[in-house]
Structure formats: C-alpha cells, structure tokens
C-alpha cells in the first residue's frame, strides 16, 4: 500500500496536528504498515524519509532553532504576499493543482489528510477531524478561520471515504452536526511518547536547576496561552489558594502565545512580579518530558479539546492531573484524573488544594494515571489508522 500524506502541518511552528502527523509518519517509515510514504509539503513533494528527517531536525534542540527561524521568516513572507487581494486564492489553486497532478500518478494509494480539508484527488482518501471548536466555540477563533472551515469542511466530509476522529466526543459531534453514515466515522485515539515516564529527583535535577525549579515543587500548565485553554480560570484559582501553598509551590506555564490574549499576557506579567508564577515560554522537545515528570500537579482547565494530549503526557509521567469534566480528557482518562464539573475557579482551587496539601493523594492519583496511560501508544494509533486505509482499498 502506498500512502500520500499531506505534510503541511509539519511546517513550523509544529502544533498538535503536526505532532500527530509526525508520529504517524515515524511509524509508517518502519515499513510494516505501509510500503511507501509520499509527502506533500504544501509547495513540493518529499519522500517520507526526507520529510521525517527535516521535521526531526526542527523538533531537536540543536540545529532546529536556526532552521525554524528561517522557515518562520518564509512563512511571514508568504503571509505578507497573501494580503494582496486574490493572491492567496490563486496560490492555493496552483498548489492544489501541483498536488493533484502528482498524487493521481501514484497507484494503489490512499491519501490521508491529517488536517481536516482534503485536497483534490481522484483516489481513496481519509481525513482526520481533530475537533469542532469552530462550531462549539467560534468566539475562540479568528472569524476568517471559522468562515473557511464552515465552507470547506462539509465538502471534505462528503468526499472522504473514511473520517477519523481522535475521540468519541468529536465523533458524536460530527454525527450530530453533519449528515454522515455512522460507519464512515471512526475514533482512533492518539498516543503517548515513550519519553514521558516518571523520573526521580536526581534524574530531573540538571534540567530543573537550569530553569530555576525544584523537583515536585511546582504546578504545571503546558498550553497555548489563549481563551479556550482556560488559563484565566487557572489564574483566578491560583489567587484563591492560601499564600503558604503559593509560596511552597510555584505555578509554571509553558507554551506559545495564542489569539486574543493581550489582557491575559498582561495579567500573567503582573502575577510573575508577585513571585509565585513563572512563564517559561518555548521549551525544547528534550526538556519538556523532564518538566512534566518533575511537576507536583498538572492542571489543564481547557474548555474544549479534540483529545488533549498534554493530559495523557502528564498521566504517563506519573503526575496527578486536574482537568474539566465532560471533555475528551475525561473520556480517555476514565476516572484517573480529578475532574472539575463547573469550570469555576473556586472548584479548581479546591482540587489544587487537595493535591498540594497531601503527598499521599498525589501519589495515589499519579499511579492511577500511569496505569491508564499505558493503554495508549502511537504504535497502536498508527496500526488502527492503517486498518482504516485497508478498509477502503
């Protein structure tokens, strides 16, 4: 079986969809699940191995930053050109034609679009829909993005031979909002990297000391700083905690800046000045697993996620997790995370206080998380995804 993979999500900065695409690509290149992978970068074609090596360099600490800066400059240039009326639409048409011409020459192939919107292709195709936040929470997106998805997504869903969702929550939403046959939509859960494991104080000391942190003496949030992630609720909850706890455990946040967050960033700067909040910004791929395993508690008050991979990473690292009830995180954690029902800061503060005041409680919830997270792997995700390819060939 030949696989055509749209690798546009692997352009920097690599976000959740990019990581999903990269992990699938890594497993496909082992040659067990598919014979060959053909990657379209958005402008040209690469072999699967070429794309994997380029992306691995971007994700690595050494060498990755320079290339990432260069590619970001190219992205800014494209964005500037895109402001010329009609230029973006013309450019998209030209690149779609380039994709279609080469893709249709590959025999016995399945085209997998990992980022919602299918490109023109005459053969078998699969698309992954990660969430429907543009429908559930349109206020959390730029209007042009909502309009674009509203126009293109129904067409892609109709064209696709199979649709993959990363949680049952998203699958049910798709079936609710669009007229689709149930057998066409399949849930395939994401996986967790083997690097996310519990670590002792001696194992985290070098990395954490470089960041000015102490093992198991901070509460961690890894998320894009934007309204959908519930960061404002977390900050409110943090301020409600007794000062003794806020002095004993700092609140550490890492992640890129998102959309409509100027007021949020100003508030974070104000709390940083108070001495109990840290914002690390970008954290390299090799540091992040250590940062997870060194945390006392991981909190993820996101209002809505298609899957919520940071929660699974924290569970696999043996760190107790607090997240929202009724979300995809509650779905896959299966009672192994503390859940907030109301989304109010008072409830989150109460959950934080329970864990921060009790080492025994942290240990108990950490063990539950490890056991549940062991059921998820990228190998399993790739195998189940490949089975869907086989169904339509």
DOTIFI-238893 format. One record per residue (C-alpha): residue in three letters; x, y, z. Coordinates in pm, whole numbers, plus 50000, padded with zeros to 5 digits. Example, Ala and Ser with C-alpha at 12.3 -4.5 7.8 and 13.67 -1.06 7.14 Angstrom:
ALA512304955050780;SER513674989450714;
//
This chain:
UNK500005000050000;UNK501255034749904;UNK500385064050130;UNK500005100150025;UNK500385122650328;UNK499755159950337;UNK502685172350546;UNK501755209350558;UNK501095205650933;UNK504825197850972;UNK505785233550883;UNK507005253251185;UNK505715260951436;UNK504695224551481;UNK501485222651686;UNK499195194051787;UNK498175184151432;UNK501835184951330;UNK502845161751612;UNK500015138051521;UNK501225137651159;UNK504855132651260;UNK504165102951488;UNK502135085451218;UNK504905092050965;UNK507555077951201;UNK505695045151241;UNK504835042050872;UNK508505045150778;UNK509265012950966;UNK507834995650659;UNK505474972350842;UNK502184990850797;UNK502655007450456;UNK505115002150172;UNK505995038150095;UNK505025073450200;UNK504825103449967;UNK504705137050148;UNK503385169750006;UNK504835199650191;UNK502335224750055;UNK504655235149774;UNK506615204049668;UNK506985166649722;UNK509375147949951;UNK509885111550033;UNK508685100850375;UNK512275097250497;UNK513215132250374;UNK510205147450547;UNK510865128350869;UNK514505139850882;UNK513605176450820;UNK510895175951087;UNK513105157651336;UNK515725185051294;UNK513095211651360;UNK511975193751676;UNK515505188351804;UNK517265213452027;UNK520445215051819;UNK520115227251464;UNK516375230251486;UNK516155266051602;UNK518155280251309;UNK516055262051050;UNK512875270451235;UNK513725307651231;UNK514415305950857;UNK511185288050784;UNK509255312051006;UNK510675340750800;UNK509455323750482;UNK506035319050644;UNK505895356250729;UNK506815364750370;UNK504015342450240;UNK501605358850483;UNK502585393250357;UNK502055382549994;UNK498725367450100;UNK497445401850195;UNK497365411649827;UNK493715407549716;UNK493175374549535;UNK496775362849572;UNK496065336949842;UNK493235320849648;UNK495365319349331;UNK498305304749521;UNK496085277849678;UNK494685268049339;UNK498155264749190;UNK499455243449478;UNK496335221549474;UNK496935215249103;UNK500535205849178;UNK499345181549446;UNK496625166449228;UNK498855160948925;UNK501495140649116;UNK499135123249360;UNK496985108749081;UNK500085092748925;UNK500685070949236;UNK498975037249202;UNK497345016849480;UNK497485046649715;UNK495435061349998;UNK495575098750058;UNK495425108150426;UNK494695144450507;UNK495655148750871;UNK494305184150891;UNK490585184350803;UNK490385197350443;UNK491015173350156;UNK492945184249851;UNK491715174049503;UNK492425137249445;UNK490675110349241;UNK491535080449461;UNK490735067149808;UNK491015093450079;UNK490805096850457;UNK490615128650661;UNK491225134151032;UNK488955158551212;UNK490605167951541;UNK487805189051687;UNK484795210451602;UNK485785240451812;UNK484915263951525;UNK481305252351574;UNK481265247251952;UNK483275278352040;UNK483595301351736;UNK484505330351962;UNK487875313852027;UNK488915316151659;UNK489595344151411;UNK486435349751201;UNK488205341650873;UNK489205307151005;UNK485635299351112;UNK484285310550774;UNK486895289750587;UNK486075257950782;UNK482335263550752;UNK482735264850375;UNK485285237050315;UNK484695211250589;UNK481265198350473;UNK482715192550125;UNK485655172850266;UNK483425151950489;UNK481265143150189;UNK484265134049968;UNK486155113350226;UNK485845075650212;UNK486525074350585;UNK486735100850859;UNK488955096951165;UNK488265114951491;UNK490635114851788;UNK487905109752048;UNK484345096952071;UNK483315131752181;UNK484325146051842;UNK482825116051660;UNK479445122151825;UNK479645159251744;UNK480355151651378;UNK477395128151354;UNK475225153851530;UNK476165183451308;UNK476535166350971;UNK474505140150786;UNK477075112150780;UNK476745074150788;UNK477925061851128;UNK480125035050970;UNK482085062150787;UNK483385078751107;UNK485945060751325;UNK487585070551655;UNK491325064251677;UNK492895077151998;UNK496255094551992;UNK499285080152169;UNK501955089552417;UNK505685090952351;UNK507935066852540;UNK509905096652676;UNK507045105852910;UNK507855084853216;UNK508185090853592;UNK511595103953698;UNK513335107254032;UNK514725139554174;UNK518255130054070;UNK517035123853715;UNK515375157953683;UNK517905178453880;UNK520105190353592;UNK517265202653371;UNK515135217553650;UNK518015235753816;UNK518775251953481;UNK515215265153483;UNK515325275953847;UNK512805249153952;UNK512745222454222;UNK511525186654181;UNK507835182554275;UNK507535218554392;UNK505545233854108;UNK502155231353939;UNK502475228353561;UNK500395240153266;UNK501515232752909;UNK499185250352668;UNK498875277852412;UNK498025309552601;UNK494575317452466;UNK490975318752598;UNK489975283052502;UNK492635268352731;UNK491015282053047;UNK494195299553160;UNK492195328153312;UNK490305303253532;UNK493605288053645;UNK495005322153738;UNK491845330453933;UNK492085296854113;UNK495745302354189;UNK495005335554354;UNK492385318354574;UNK494895293954722;UNK496385300455068;UNK499585320755041;UNK501525293055217;UNK500755269154930;UNK501565295054664;UNK504925300654829;UNK505645263554865;UNK504605255054505;UNK505035278854215;UNK502745279153911;UNK504755272253595;UNK503315278253248;UNK504885269952916;UNK503545273252565;UNK503375297352277;UNK501255328652264;UNK497805323652112;UNK494965345451989;UNK493115373652169;UNK495325371452475;UNK496735406352534;UNK494815410452860;UNK495815375252966;UNK499515381752900;UNK499345414353095;UNK497825396153392;UNK500505369053376;UNK503205395753382;UNK501565410853689;UNK501485377353872;UNK505075369653773;UNK506075401353957;UNK504435386654268;UNK506955358154268;UNK504715327054260;UNK504075324253884;UNK506585315553610;UNK506135316553233;UNK508855296953055;UNK507615303152700;UNK509125279452444;UNK510545247352591;UNK512565223852369;UNK511395188552296;UNK514085172252509;UNK513325193952814;UNK509545190252809;UNK509325153852933;UNK511575162353228;UNK509455192853306;UNK506365170653313;UNK507855143953541;UNK509225169953780;UNK505815186053843;UNK503815180454162;UNK500495185553978;UNK499485191053617;UNK496395211953557;UNK494625215653223;UNK491425236153260;UNK490795237752884;UNK487165243852792;UNK487305221652485;UNK489815197952321;UNK489555171952050;UNK491865149552251;UNK494075168452498;UNK497475151952456;UNK499245171052740;UNK496915153952988;UNK497965119652860;UNK501645130052870;UNK501265140653233;UNK499475108553329;UNK502205087753167;UNK504765108153364;UNK503135098053693;UNK501855132953767;UNK498335137853911;UNK496095157153671;UNK493175181153715;UNK491015187853407;UNK487435195353303;UNK484545170553321;UNK482595164253002;UNK485695168052783;UNK487715143852572;UNK490305143252855;UNK487655129853092;UNK486745104452821;UNK490165088552781;UNK491335092653142;UNK488415070953262;UNK488305083253622;UNK492085086153660;UNK492125124353673;UNK490465148353916;UNK487615164953728;UNK486125199553769;UNK482395199253695;UNK481625236453697;UNK484665252453542;UNK484615278353820;UNK487925289353978;UNK486695280754328;UNK486305244154231;UNK489695242654062;UNK491305259254366;UNK489715233254594;UNK491065204654379;UNK494525220354373;UNK494475224354750;UNK493555187554800;UNK496565176154599;UNK499085201854715;UNK498375195055082;UNK498635157055053;UNK501605137854921;UNK499585105854962;UNK496815119354737;UNK499355129854473;UNK500945095254480;UNK497595077554452;UNK496375098254154;UNK499785095653989;UNK499665057553998;UNK496145057453852;UNK497325079353566;UNK500285057053482;UNK498095026053462;UNK495515042753235;UNK498075059653008;UNK499745026052941;UNK496805017252713;UNK497745044452462;UNK500635044152216;UNK501465059151877;UNK502175023951753;UNK498585014351831;UNK497315046851674;UNK499255040151351;UNK498085003751334;UNK494415012951380;UNK494725040951125;UNK496285017250871;UNK493414992950920;UNK491075020650807;UNK493195025650493;UNK492844988450417;UNK489064990150453;UNK488755014150161;UNK491294998249922;
//
